[in-house]
């Protein structure tokens, strides 16, 4: 095994940093491919269950779900593996311990893992070829994205894997509440869109736009490759160069991508109210089928001390049945249960916090708002019970320090590293936890009212917040279906007989 040092060059990669991370008993090796700009981070441990992940920054420009459809489609055949569905073949024939593809609000990730070295590299061979050199046949787009079909009765309908999946997603109260708790805090931002796709918007996506999205986003200069496990870093780098990056001939890393920039939101001067509907099911009435959540934008996820502080504060407020905010909401009788959106969101550039109730009525909106602010105000004026803070610190520290074996632990660390990495920070910055927890404990010791100050600044005085009311609409499903059907019939009516055939 070679001793890699910063500044060294190996297989076309420059080693940017090498650091021992004590909390993981691992060495973090960060490198960049000189010609294409592809970045690689290997958390080298004693773990035999090795994991890789190809990640691309894919903030959406609209809600057509192109990132989601592409996530499905690149795994439908590539240059070296031109079969219809290599993903299913891998699921059946590989000794993988994890294999998936994931679309997030601003990134798309393709992870896989195996305890067998040969199998690990076979998986990476197929996945790397898929993401960099997919065939992107129009048939794959029609299958995974959307297409039109003529039924036996002569009526036209839309279908497609992602289209149908998102129709189901937009039929669920919990999905809509969770989606809009975050999206409601943004405007003129990639996060204002649904990276998964809204059903009607999905129908706007053309095959040409789909192919162009891949050309723009799935380039090595926009790729972040994460490794976890005990295989040698130099083997990984040589494999990437030989099998994928060497095929990008003539690219000197100067390609300018048109990936949308993601910036922190300009802060609002006053809170906003947002109302969204969901298709009402049996027994879901306006009096008992609504949810009300309060949502705040808190700051960037690239500040790990900030994130750890709010992880602990969230535990203080909502961590168990006796936590002040959870206890007050549940015992108020204003709703049946906490909203599914309740908690901290850390998967995008800015952290958001949501809290509220479901199984309630829109008429109780003001009462829920007043209750939340009364509890928060009392915590500031009367102080937080020290036992709550000490207990929250212990629980959050235990959860984050607990070292678990296998790919699941590697996946958790990958997501933490990508928080800051795709936004220009070194991967260790948001990967590390313990150093920031120690800073937090020292801060709380010096300033016993630190968490009260966070509540005052980021909740009570923070005008960048929304009140989201999600209400049942018994006619919504019919209206959605009619809108799609009318659109499809207009499309069909404009076709020539030959085009219809």
C-alpha positions as CSV (number, residue, x, y, z in Angstrom):
1,X,0.0,0.0,0.0
2,X,1.5,3.4,-1.0
3,X,1.9,6.2,1.5
4,X,-0.1,9.0,0.0
5,X,0.9,12.6,0.8
6,X,-0.6,16.0,-0.1
7,X,0.8,17.2,-3.4
8,X,1.6,13.7,-4.7
9,X,0.2,12.6,-8.1
10,X,-1.2,9.1,-8.7
11,X,-3.3,7.8,-11.6
12,X,-3.9,11.3,-12.8
13,X,-5.1,12.5,-9.4
14,X,-3.5,15.1,-7.2
15,X,-3.7,14.3,-3.4
16,X,-5.2,17.4,-1.8
17,X,-5.1,16.3,1.9
18,X,-4.5,13.3,4.1
19,X,-5.9,13.4,7.6
20,X,-6.3,10.9,10.4
21,X,-9.9,11.2,11.8
22,X,-9.7,9.8,15.3
23,X,-13.4,9.6,15.9
24,X,-13.7,7.1,13.1
25,X,-10.3,5.5,13.5
26,X,-9.9,6.2,9.8
27,X,-7.7,8.1,7.4
28,X,-9.4,10.6,5.2
29,X,-7.8,11.0,1.7
30,X,-9.1,13.7,-0.5
31,X,-8.0,14.0,-4.2
32,X,-8.9,15.7,-7.4
33,X,-8.5,14.4,-11.0
34,X,-6.2,16.9,-12.6
35,X,-7.6,16.7,-16.2
36,X,-11.4,16.5,-15.5
37,X,-11.8,17.9,-12.0
38,X,-13.5,14.8,-10.5
39,X,-13.1,14.8,-6.8
40,X,-12.6,11.7,-4.7
41,X,-12.8,11.2,-0.9
42,X,-11.8,7.9,0.7
43,X,-12.5,7.3,4.4
44,X,-10.0,4.5,4.8
45,X,-11.0,2.2,7.7
46,X,-10.6,-1.4,8.8
47,X,-14.2,-2.1,7.6
48,X,-14.3,-5.0,5.1
49,X,-17.8,-3.9,3.8
50,X,-16.5,-1.4,1.2
51,X,-18.8,1.3,-0.2
52,X,-18.6,3.6,-3.2
53,X,-20.9,6.4,-4.2
54,X,-21.0,8.5,-7.3
55,X,-22.6,11.8,-6.4
56,X,-23.6,14.7,-8.7
57,X,-24.8,18.2,-7.8
58,X,-28.2,18.4,-9.4
59,X,-30.2,21.4,-8.1
60,X,-33.4,21.6,-10.2
61,X,-34.4,24.4,-12.5
62,X,-38.1,23.3,-12.4
63,X,-40.4,20.6,-11.1
64,X,-40.2,18.4,-14.2
65,X,-38.4,15.7,-12.1
66,X,-35.6,15.4,-14.7
67,X,-33.0,14.5,-12.0
68,X,-35.3,11.8,-10.7
69,X,-36.1,10.4,-14.1
70,X,-32.4,10.4,-15.0
71,X,-31.6,8.6,-11.8
72,X,-33.9,5.8,-13.0
73,X,-32.8,5.9,-16.6
74,X,-29.0,5.8,-16.5
75,X,-29.3,2.3,-15.0
76,X,-31.2,1.1,-18.1
77,X,-28.1,0.3,-20.2
78,X,-24.7,1.9,-20.9
79,X,-22.0,1.7,-23.5
80,X,-20.2,-1.3,-22.0
81,X,-23.4,-2.9,-20.6
82,X,-26.1,-2.3,-23.2
83,X,-28.6,-4.7,-21.7
84,X,-32.1,-3.4,-20.9
85,X,-31.8,-3.4,-17.1
86,X,-28.3,-4.0,-15.6
87,X,-29.6,-2.8,-12.2
88,X,-31.9,-5.8,-11.9
89,X,-29.2,-8.2,-13.0
90,X,-26.9,-6.8,-10.3
91,X,-29.6,-7.2,-7.7
92,X,-30.0,-10.9,-8.7
93,X,-26.4,-11.9,-9.3
94,X,-24.2,-9.7,-7.1
95,X,-23.1,-10.3,-3.5
96,X,-23.8,-6.6,-2.8
97,X,-24.6,-5.5,0.8
98,X,-26.2,-2.2,-0.5
99,X,-27.2,-1.1,-4.0
100,X,-29.5,1.9,-4.8
101,X,-29.8,5.3,-6.4
102,X,-31.1,8.3,-4.6
103,X,-32.5,11.7,-5.6
104,X,-32.1,14.5,-3.1
105,X,-33.2,18.2,-3.3
106,X,-29.8,19.2,-4.8
107,X,-27.9,16.1,-5.5
108,X,-28.2,12.6,-7.1
109,X,-26.2,9.7,-5.5
110,X,-25.4,6.2,-6.8
111,X,-24.1,4.1,-3.9
112,X,-23.1,0.4,-3.8
113,X,-21.2,-1.9,-1.4
114,X,-19.8,-5.4,-1.1
115,X,-17.6,-7.3,1.3
116,X,-16.0,-9.1,-1.7
117,X,-13.3,-7.1,-3.6
118,X,-14.0,-8.5,-7.0
119,X,-17.7,-8.0,-6.6
120,X,-17.1,-4.4,-5.3
121,X,-15.3,-3.4,-8.4
122,X,-17.8,-5.2,-10.7
123,X,-20.5,-3.1,-9.1
124,X,-18.5,0.1,-9.5
125,X,-17.7,-0.9,-13.1
126,X,-21.4,-1.1,-14.0
127,X,-22.4,2.0,-12.0
128,X,-19.6,4.2,-13.3
129,X,-20.4,3.2,-16.9
130,X,-24.0,3.9,-16.2
131,X,-23.6,7.4,-14.8
132,X,-20.9,8.6,-17.2
133,X,-21.8,6.7,-20.4
134,X,-25.5,5.8,-20.4
135,X,-27.3,4.9,-23.6
136,X,-30.3,7.1,-22.6
137,X,-32.5,5.5,-25.2
138,X,-35.7,7.3,-25.9
139,X,-37.5,4.1,-24.8
140,X,-35.9,4.4,-21.4
141,X,-37.1,8.0,-21.1
142,X,-40.6,6.9,-22.1
143,X,-40.6,4.0,-19.7
144,X,-39.1,5.7,-16.7
145,X,-40.3,9.2,-17.3
146,X,-43.6,9.7,-19.1
147,X,-45.4,8.5,-22.2
148,X,-48.9,8.5,-23.8
149,X,-50.9,5.4,-24.3
150,X,-54.2,4.8,-26.0
151,X,-56.7,2.7,-24.0
152,X,-59.0,0.1,-25.5
153,X,-61.9,2.6,-25.2
154,X,-59.9,5.0,-27.4
155,X,-59.0,7.4,-24.6
156,X,-55.5,8.7,-24.1
157,X,-53.7,8.5,-20.8
158,X,-50.3,9.3,-19.4
159,X,-48.1,6.8,-17.6
160,X,-44.4,6.2,-16.7
161,X,-42.6,4.9,-13.7
162,X,-41.7,8.3,-12.2
163,X,-44.9,9.9,-13.3
164,X,-46.9,7.3,-11.5
165,X,-44.7,7.3,-8.5
166,X,-45.1,11.1,-8.1
167,X,-48.8,10.9,-8.6
168,X,-48.9,8.6,-5.6
169,X,-46.6,11.0,-3.7
170,X,-49.0,13.9,-4.4
171,X,-52.0,11.9,-3.2
172,X,-50.5,11.6,0.4
173,X,-51.0,14.1,3.1
174,X,-47.8,13.2,4.8
175,X,-45.7,13.6,1.6
176,X,-47.2,17.0,0.8
177,X,-46.8,18.3,4.3
178,X,-43.2,17.2,4.5
179,X,-42.4,18.5,1.0
180,X,-43.9,22.0,1.5
181,X,-42.7,22.5,5.0
182,X,-39.3,22.9,3.4
183,X,-40.2,24.3,-0.1
184,X,-42.4,27.0,1.4
185,X,-39.3,28.7,2.8
186,X,-37.8,29.3,-0.6
187,X,-38.5,31.4,-3.7
188,X,-36.4,32.0,-6.8
189,X,-34.2,29.1,-5.6
190,X,-33.7,25.6,-6.8
191,X,-35.2,24.4,-3.5
192,X,-38.5,26.0,-4.5
193,X,-38.9,23.1,-7.0
194,X,-39.6,19.4,-6.5
195,X,-36.5,17.5,-7.6
196,X,-38.7,14.4,-7.7
197,X,-41.2,16.0,-10.0
198,X,-44.8,17.3,-9.9
199,X,-47.1,15.1,-12.0
200,X,-48.3,17.8,-14.4
201,X,-44.8,19.4,-14.7
202,X,-43.3,16.0,-15.5
203,X,-45.4,15.9,-18.7
204,X,-43.6,19.1,-19.8
205,X,-40.2,17.4,-19.9
206,X,-38.9,16.6,-23.4
207,X,-36.5,13.9,-24.3
208,X,-34.1,16.5,-25.7
209,X,-34.1,18.3,-22.3
210,X,-33.6,15.0,-20.5
211,X,-30.5,14.2,-22.6
212,X,-29.1,17.7,-22.2
213,X,-29.5,17.5,-18.4
214,X,-27.2,14.5,-18.4
215,X,-24.6,16.3,-20.6
216,X,-24.6,19.2,-18.3
217,X,-24.7,17.7,-14.8
218,X,-23.1,14.2,-15.2
219,X,-19.6,15.4,-16.1
220,X,-16.6,14.4,-13.9
221,X,-16.1,18.1,-13.1
222,X,-19.4,17.9,-11.2
223,X,-18.8,14.5,-9.7
224,X,-17.9,13.7,-6.1
225,X,-16.9,10.0,-5.5
226,X,-17.0,8.8,-1.9
227,X,-15.3,5.6,-0.7
228,X,-15.5,3.9,2.6
229,X,-13.7,0.7,3.7
230,X,-10.3,-1.0,3.8
231,X,-9.4,-1.4,0.1
232,X,-6.4,0.7,-1.0
233,X,-7.0,4.3,-2.1
234,X,-4.6,3.9,-5.0
235,X,-6.6,1.0,-6.4
236,X,-9.7,3.1,-6.4
237,X,-8.0,6.0,-8.2
238,X,-6.4,3.7,-10.8
239,X,-9.8,2.1,-11.4
240,X,-11.6,5.4,-11.9
241,X,-8.9,6.7,-14.2
242,X,-8.6,3.5,-16.3
243,X,-12.3,2.7,-16.7
244,X,-14.0,6.1,-16.8
245,X,-12.0,9.3,-16.6
246,X,-9.5,8.4,-19.3
247,X,-12.4,8.2,-21.7
248,X,-13.0,12.0,-21.4
249,X,-10.4,12.8,-24.0
250,X,-9.2,16.3,-24.5
251,X,-11.0,17.7,-21.5
252,X,-8.6,19.8,-19.5
253,X,-11.0,20.5,-16.7
254,X,-11.9,23.8,-18.2
255,X,-15.5,22.9,-19.0
256,X,-18.0,25.5,-17.7
257,X,-21.1,23.8,-16.4
258,X,-24.5,25.6,-16.4
259,X,-25.4,23.9,-13.1
260,X,-27.6,26.4,-11.3
261,X,-25.9,28.1,-8.4
262,X,-27.3,27.5,-4.9
263,X,-27.1,30.4,-2.5
264,X,-28.5,31.2,0.9
265,X,-31.9,32.8,0.7
266,X,-32.2,36.6,1.2
267,X,-34.1,36.9,4.5
268,X,-37.7,37.9,4.5
269,X,-39.0,40.9,6.5
270,X,-42.2,39.2,7.6
271,X,-43.5,35.6,7.9
272,X,-45.7,34.1,5.2
273,X,-48.7,31.8,5.2
274,X,-49.0,28.9,2.7
275,X,-52.0,26.7,2.1
276,X,-51.8,23.4,0.2
277,X,-54.4,20.8,-0.5
278,X,-54.2,17.0,-0.7
279,X,-56.8,14.5,-2.0
280,X,-59.1,13.7,0.9
281,X,-59.5,10.0,1.7
282,X,-62.4,8.4,3.5
283,X,-63.1,10.1,6.8
284,X,-60.7,13.0,6.2
285,X,-62.7,16.1,6.8
286,X,-61.7,19.8,7.1
287,X,-62.4,19.6,10.8
288,X,-60.0,16.8,11.5
289,X,-57.9,16.1,8.4
290,X,-55.7,19.2,8.2
291,X,-52.2,19.8,9.5
292,X,-50.6,23.1,10.6
293,X,-46.8,23.5,10.8
294,X,-44.5,26.4,11.6
295,X,-41.3,26.3,9.6
296,X,-38.1,28.4,10.0
297,X,-34.9,28.8,7.9
298,X,-32.0,28.7,10.3
299,X,-28.7,29.0,8.4
300,X,-26.3,27.1,6.3
301,X,-25.6,23.4,6.6
302,X,-21.9,24.0,5.8
303,X,-21.4,25.4,9.4
304,X,-21.1,22.2,11.4
305,X,-21.1,23.9,14.8
306,X,-24.4,25.5,13.8
307,X,-25.9,22.2,12.7
308,X,-24.8,20.4,15.9
309,X,-26.2,23.2,18.0
310,X,-29.6,22.8,16.4
311,X,-29.5,19.0,16.5
312,X,-29.2,19.3,20.3
313,X,-31.8,22.1,20.5
314,X,-34.2,19.9,18.5
315,X,-33.6,17.1,20.9
316,X,-34.3,19.5,23.8
317,X,-37.6,20.7,22.3
318,X,-38.9,17.5,20.7
319,X,-36.7,14.5,21.7
320,X,-39.2,12.6,23.9
321,X,-42.7,12.7,25.3
322,X,-41.6,15.0,28.2
323,X,-39.8,17.6,25.9
324,X,-41.5,21.0,26.4
325,X,-42.6,21.6,22.8
326,X,-43.8,18.1,22.1
327,X,-45.5,17.8,25.5
328,X,-47.4,21.1,25.1
329,X,-48.6,20.3,21.5
330,X,-49.7,16.7,22.3
331,X,-51.5,17.7,25.5
332,X,-53.1,20.7,24.0
333,X,-55.9,18.7,22.3
334,X,-55.4,20.9,19.2
335,X,-54.5,17.9,17.0
336,X,-54.1,14.2,17.0
337,X,-50.3,13.9,16.7
338,X,-47.2,15.8,15.7
339,X,-47.0,16.7,12.0
340,X,-44.8,14.3,9.9
341,X,-42.7,17.3,8.9
342,X,-41.7,18.0,12.5
343,X,-38.0,18.1,13.1
344,X,-34.7,19.3,11.6
345,X,-34.0,19.2,7.8
346,X,-30.3,19.1,6.9
347,X,-30.2,17.6,3.3
348,X,-29.9,20.9,1.5
349,X,-27.7,24.1,1.7
350,X,-29.8,25.7,4.5
351,X,-31.1,24.0,7.7
352,X,-34.8,24.2,8.4
353,X,-36.8,23.4,11.5
354,X,-40.5,22.5,11.5
355,X,-43.0,21.8,14.2
356,X,-46.8,21.4,14.2
357,X,-49.8,19.1,14.4
358,X,-51.8,16.9,12.1
359,X,-55.3,15.7,12.6
360,X,-56.4,19.2,13.2
361,X,-58.6,22.0,11.7
362,X,-57.4,25.1,9.8
363,X,-59.5,27.1,12.4
364,X,-57.0,26.0,15.0
365,X,-54.1,27.6,13.1
366,X,-53.8,30.7,15.3
367,X,-54.1,28.6,18.5
368,X,-51.3,26.3,17.4
369,X,-49.1,29.3,16.4
370,X,-49.7,31.0,19.8
371,X,-49.0,27.8,21.7
372,X,-45.7,27.2,20.0
373,X,-44.6,30.8,20.6
374,X,-45.8,30.8,24.2
375,X,-43.7,27.7,24.9
376,X,-40.6,29.1,23.1
377,X,-41.1,32.5,24.9
378,X,-41.4,30.7,28.3
379,X,-38.2,28.8,27.7
380,X,-36.4,32.0,27.0
381,X,-37.8,34.0,29.9
382,X,-37.7,31.1,32.5
383,X,-34.8,29.2,31.2
384,X,-34.4,25.6,29.9
385,X,-34.2,22.9,32.6
386,X,-30.5,22.0,32.8
387,X,-31.4,18.3,32.9
388,X,-33.1,18.6,29.5
389,X,-29.9,20.2,28.0
390,X,-27.5,17.6,29.6
391,X,-29.8,14.7,28.5
392,X,-30.0,16.1,24.9
393,X,-26.3,16.5,24.7
394,X,-25.7,12.9,25.8
395,X,-28.3,11.5,23.4
396,X,-27.1,13.4,20.4
397,X,-23.5,12.6,21.2
398,X,-24.3,8.9,21.6
399,X,-26.2,8.7,18.3
400,X,-23.3,10.3,16.4
401,X,-20.4,8.6,18.2
402,X,-22.0,5.1,17.9
403,X,-19.8,3.3,15.4
404,X,-21.8,0.8,13.5
405,X,-20.3,-1.7,11.0
406,X,-21.1,-2.1,7.4
407,X,-22.4,-0.1,4.5
408,X,-25.2,1.5,6.5
409,X,-22.6,3.4,8.6
410,X,-20.7,4.3,5.4
411,X,-23.9,5.7,3.9
412,X,-24.5,7.8,7.0
413,X,-21.0,9.2,6.8
414,X,-21.3,9.8,3.0
415,X,-24.4,11.9,3.5
416,X,-22.6,14.0,6.2
417,X,-19.5,14.5,4.0
418,X,-21.7,15.6,1.0
419,X,-23.5,18.3,3.1
420,X,-20.6,20.7,2.7
421,X,-18.5,19.0,0.0
422,X,-20.9,19.7,-2.9
423,X,-21.0,23.3,-1.7
424,X,-17.3,23.9,-1.9
425,X,-16.2,22.8,1.6
426,X,-13.6,20.1,2.4
427,X,-15.5,16.8,3.0
428,X,-14.2,16.5,6.5
429,X,-15.8,19.8,7.6
430,X,-19.3,18.4,7.7
431,X,-18.2,14.8,8.2
432,X,-16.6,15.4,11.6
433,X,-18.9,15.5,14.6
434,X,-16.9,15.1,17.8
435,X,-14.8,18.3,17.5
436,X,-17.9,20.4,17.1
437,X,-19.7,18.7,19.9
438,X,-16.7,19.5,22.2
439,X,-16.9,23.2,21.1
440,X,-20.6,23.1,21.8
441,X,-20.2,21.7,25.3
442,X,-17.5,24.3,26.1
443,X,-19.8,27.1,24.7
444,X,-22.7,25.9,26.9
445,X,-20.4,25.8,30.0
446,X,-19.3,29.4,29.4
447,X,-22.7,30.6,28.4
448,X,-25.5,28.6,30.2
449,X,-28.1,30.5,28.3
450,X,-26.7,29.6,24.9
451,X,-29.7,27.6,23.8
452,X,-32.1,30.3,25.1
453,X,-30.3,32.7,22.8
454,X,-30.7,30.4,19.8
455,X,-34.5,30.2,20.5
456,X,-34.7,34.0,20.8
457,X,-32.7,34.7,17.6
458,X,-33.7,31.9,15.3
459,X,-37.3,31.3,16.3
460,X,-38.9,34.2,18.1
461,X,-37.2,37.1,16.2
462,X,-36.7,35.2,12.9
463,X,-39.1,36.6,10.3
464,X,-38.0,34.1,7.7
465,X,-40.7,31.5,8.5
466,X,-43.9,30.1,7.2
467,X,-47.1,28.8,8.6
468,X,-48.1,25.9,6.4
469,X,-51.7,24.7,6.4
470,X,-52.3,21.4,4.5
471,X,-56.1,20.8,4.0
472,X,-58.1,17.9,2.6
473,X,-59.9,18.5,-0.6
474,X,-62.4,15.8,-1.7
475,X,-62.5,17.2,-5.2
476,X,-58.7,17.6,-5.7
477,X,-58.1,14.1,-7.1
478,X,-60.9,14.6,-9.7
479,X,-59.6,18.1,-10.6
480,X,-56.0,16.8,-11.0
481,X,-57.2,13.9,-13.2
482,X,-59.4,16.3,-15.3
483,X,-56.6,18.8,-15.8
484,X,-54.2,16.0,-17.1
485,X,-57.0,14.4,-19.2
486,X,-57.9,17.7,-20.8
487,X,-54.3,18.4,-21.6
488,X,-53.8,14.9,-23.1
489,X,-56.9,15.2,-25.2
490,X,-55.8,18.5,-26.6
491,X,-52.4,17.0,-27.5
492,X,-54.1,14.0,-29.1
493,X,-56.5,16.3,-31.0
494,X,-53.6,18.1,-32.6
495,X,-52.0,15.0,-34.0
496,X,-52.3,13.9,-37.6
497,X,-53.7,10.3,-38.3
498,X,-50.2,9.2,-39.0
499,X,-48.8,10.7,-35.8
500,X,-51.7,9.0,-33.8
501,X,-50.8,5.7,-35.3
